[in-house]
Amino acid sequence: MDESLVCIKLPLPYNSPSEINVYLLHSRPPVLIDTGLGDSMSFEILRSALARERVRPHEIKHIFLTHAHSDHAGAAAYWAREYGTVIWANSRETSRLDGSHANFITHNLASVFYRLGVDKEAVQMAAQNFEPQTRAYYRQKLDRFEDLPEGFELPVESFELSVICTPGHSPGSVCFLENKTGVLFTGDTLLSERTPRPTLTTDGPDNLYYEAMIELAQSVDSLAALPISYIFPGHGPPASPEDLINLARVSLARKKRSIKKKISSVVTPFDLIRKRNERTRGVYLAVDLYQTRAILESLLADGSLKMEVRGGVEYFQRSKTQP
C-alpha cells in the first residue's frame, strides 16, 4: 500500500492539532479521505500536493469523509461545486452538512447553555468565539451527499475499503478498514498525539448529542476486536492499534473518574468547569462544557449519578447507591 497511499498534511489555525491529514489513494480514479479546511490556502497546498502526485483536481471523483467537522470536511462543498466530486459521509453527520448545526449555534446554543447552568455573563463572553465556527459550517453546506452505512464497501478500485461506524467524536464518525492489509483510517476516533474526545454536536433541532462519551467508549471497544495492522489517524503520525486503543481507554476512564471526584454536592455542569472558564475568558466554554455534560451522561447511565431539573437548569449529584 505504500506507493498507493499518500498522506497530505494541511495546516490548521490551532496550536493543537496544528495539521490535518488528508489521504490520497492512488486508485482509478484517485480518491481522497477528508478535505481539510475550506480556506483558499489549504486548497492551494492540497492542489500542489496532488500535482506532485500527477493528479489533477477534476480527476478526484469521490471524497470520503471520516466525519463532518470543518477541519475534515470544510472544502467538501467546494469540490462538489467546482469539480462535481461525489461527497460521501455517514447520515448522522447531516446537521453539519445541511446548515442546521450552524443554525443551532446561532439560535439555540445559548438557551442550552443556560440549561447547563451557564450564567448570562459567561455566555456573552463566549459568544464571539462561536462566530468563526458558524461561518465555517454555513460555508460547507452541501446540496446532497451519499451515505456511508456500516459495512458499506467503498467504490475504490485496487482497495478493499469498508465502513466501520464509530460514533462518539461525532454521531456519524466512521473509520475505513482496508481489508487486505488491515490498515485503518480513523479520522478523530483514535489519534496518535492526543486522546479522543466528543465535540459539540447537535442531536435534533434544539438539543445536543449527550450520548457521545458512551458511544465513543463503545466504538473504541469495537475497534479493539478488529484485525487492524496499522492506524492512519486524522491528526498526527501513524501508529499501532494497540497503542492508540489503550491510550483511548485509559483517557476515557480517567476523564470519568476526574468528573466524578469533583462532585461532592449538588452541581450544575457549568459549576464543574467554572474556574477554567474564568481563566480562559470563555475561549473553551463550548468544548469544556459539552465534554463535561457528555461525561455526566455516561455517569448517569452507569448509575453513579442522578439528575434533576429545577427552574430549567440541570443539577447533578451522586447516587445514594454509589460511594
N, C-alpha and C positions, 0 to 999 in steps of 0.2 A: 504493500500500500504506500510505500514511502514516496515514490515519484508521482503517484496519482493523487496525493493529498498535500495541499499547501496551506499553511496557517498564515493568514494575513493579519497583522496587528494594527489596529486603528486607535488613534488617541481618544481619550475621554477627558472632559474638563473637571476631573475629580482627582484628589490625592490618592484614593484607593477605592476601587481599582483605577489605574491610570490608562489602561488599554483594554480593548475588547478584541477577542479572537474571532475573526471571520474565516471560515474554512472553504477553500475552493477544492472541489472534487473534479478531477480530470476525467469525466465520463464523456459520453457522446449523446447529447451535447453536455458541456460543462455546467455544473450547478454550484450554488452557494448555500452554506449553512449560516444563517443570520446575515445582517447587513451593516451593522454599526449605526451610528447616529445619522440623522438626516441633514446634516450641515454640508456645505459645499467642500470644506477642507477634507472631511472624512471621505467624501465620494471621490475627490481627486486622488487621494492617497490610494484608495481601493482601485481606481481605474488604472493608475500607474502600475500597481502590483499585478493586475490582470494582464496588462500589456507585456510585462516581463515574462509572463507565462504564455504569451501569444494567444491571449483570449480577449476578444472584443466584447464590450458590454451587451450588444444585441445578441450575442451567442448564448448568454445565460438565459435559459428557457424556464428554469424553476429556481425558486429560493425557498428553503425550508427553515422555518423559524422555530427555535427551541422554546421561545416564549415571546411575548409582545411588549416587553419593556423597551423604552425608547432607545437604549443603548444597543439593543439587539435587533430591533425592528424599525428604527427611525427612518431608514431610507427605503423601506418596502414600497410605500406608495409611489415614490419617485421611479423606482424600477418598473412597477406595473404601468405607470402612466407613460414613461418615455420609451420603454423597450417592449412593452407587452408581456413582461415576465409574469409567470404564474406564481402567486404567493400562496404558501401553504402554512397553516397554523392550526392548532387544536381549537375546537369550537368554544372552549371555556375561556379563550383569550379574546372573545368578541368585543367586550367592553373597551379594550384598549385599541381596537382596530376600527370601531364604528363611531367614535367620538363620544360615547356615553360616559367613559371614565373621566374625560375632560369636563363634561357637563356636571358630573358628580362632584368633582373637586370644586368647581365654580359655585354650584348652587346648594350642595348638601353636606359638604365635609365639615363646615363649621358647626352645624347642628349635631352631627355625630360626635364631634369633639366635646361639645357641651355635655352630651350624654355620658361621656367617659370622664367627666369631672374637670375638664379644662376651663379655666376662667376666661372671661372675655378679653382681658388684657393680654393673656398668653396667645389666644387665637389671633388677635390683631397683630401681635409681634411676629408671628409666624407666617401670616398671610402673604407677605411679599415673597416668601420662598416657594409658594405654590405656583406662582405665575409662570416661570420658565417650564415647569413640568406640564402645565395646562397647554401652553403653546405647542410643546413637542407632541402631545397626543392629538391635538387638532390637526397638526401637520401630517401625521402618519395615518390619517383616516383613509380607509380603503373602501371602494365600491363593492368589492367582493374578494373572498379568498377561499381556498379549498381546505377542507377539513383533514386533520391528521388524527384519526382514531387509533386506539390501542391495537397493535399488531399489524397495522397497515404497512405494506411494502412499498417503499418509495420508488417512483419511476426513474431509476438511475441505472443506466447500463454499466456493466462491469462491477457493480457493487450489489451486495445483498443487504440493504438497509431496511430495518423495520422500526416502527414507532413503539417506544415504551412510555406510557403515560406516567408522569412523576409529579403530580400536583403537590404544592406546598410553597415553593418560592413564589409561584403564582398558580392560580387554579388550573390553567391549561399548559403548564410546563411539561415538555416532553424531552426524552433522550432518544438518540438514534443509535441503534446497535447494528454494527456490520457483522453479519452472522458468520461469514467465512473466517474472519480474523479475530473476532471478539472485541474489536475496538468500539468504544462507546463515546459518543459526543453528548456531553451532559448539560450544556448551557450553564445555568447558575444553580442547578440542583446539587452538584458536587463541584467544589472548587479546590484548587491546589494551594492558594495563598491566603485564603480566608474561609471562614466557616459559613455554611449555607444559612439563610435566614428568610423568613417570609417578608414580603414587601407590600405596602399598602395597595390593596386591590378591592374593587367593588364586587358585590355579590347581590345583584338586583339594583333597582333604581335608587334606593335610599338606605343601603346598609353596606357593611364591609364583610369581607371573607375572613371570618374569625377562626375557621377550622384549619387555617394554614399550617400551624405548628403540628397539629395532629396528623394531617396528611403528609407533611414533609417527613416526619419520622417513619410513617408507613412506606413512603416512597424509597427512603434510604434502605429500609429492610428488604423491600422487593428487589432493589438493585443488588443487594448482597447475595441473592440467590441465583443470579445470572452468571453465565460463563464469560466473564469480562477479562480480557487480557491487558488492556491499557485504556486510560481515560484521557480524552481531549476536552478540557473544560472551556467555558466561555471566557474565562479570565485566567491568566497565569499559565505556567508550563504544564505539559502532560505529566501524568503520574500513575502510579499503580493503583488499582481499585481498592486493595486492602488498606492502603494509607488513607485515602480520601473517605472511604466508608467509616473507618474507625474514627477519624477526625470529626466527621459529621455527627456520629453517635455520641461521642464524648461531649461535643459542644452543645448539642441539643439537650442532653441530660443536665449539663452544668447550668444552662440558662433557666431550666425549670427549677432547679434547686435554689438558684440565686433569687428568683422572684418569690418563691415560697418562703424563703428565710426572711424576706423583708416584711411579710405580713404577720404582724403580731396583734393587730387590732382591725377594726373596720376601715377599709381604704377604698379610694377610687383608683382606677388605672393611672390617672394623672398623678396622684399622690406618689406613686412608685418611681416616677421619673422627674418630679418637680425640680429637685435640686440641679440635676444635669441640665434641664431645660433653661433654668435661670442662668447657669454658667455659659451656655452656648447661645443665649438670646433667641431661642426658638428655631435655630437652624435645623435641628434634628427632631423637631417635635413630631412630625408625621411618621418618621421612621421608628423612633423610640416608642411612641405611644401605640402604634399599630402592632409592633412586635410584642410589646408587653401585653396587650389585650389578647393576642393570639396565644401567648403562653398561659394566660389566665384561663382561656377556653380549654386548653389541654388539662389544666389542673382541675377545672370543673368536671371534665369528662372522667378523670380517674378518681373522683370523689374527694380530692384533697381540699377543695374549697366549696363554698356556696355563695350565691349572689342574690341580691335583691335590688329592685329599682325603687328609689324614693325621690319624688319630685322630678322625675325624668332623668335621674342620674344613677348610674350603676355603682353599687357598693359590694365589695368582696370581703369575706372573712374565712378563716379556717373552719373546716367542717369539724363538728364535735367528735366525729369518729376518727379523726386524723390527729397525730401528735403534732 
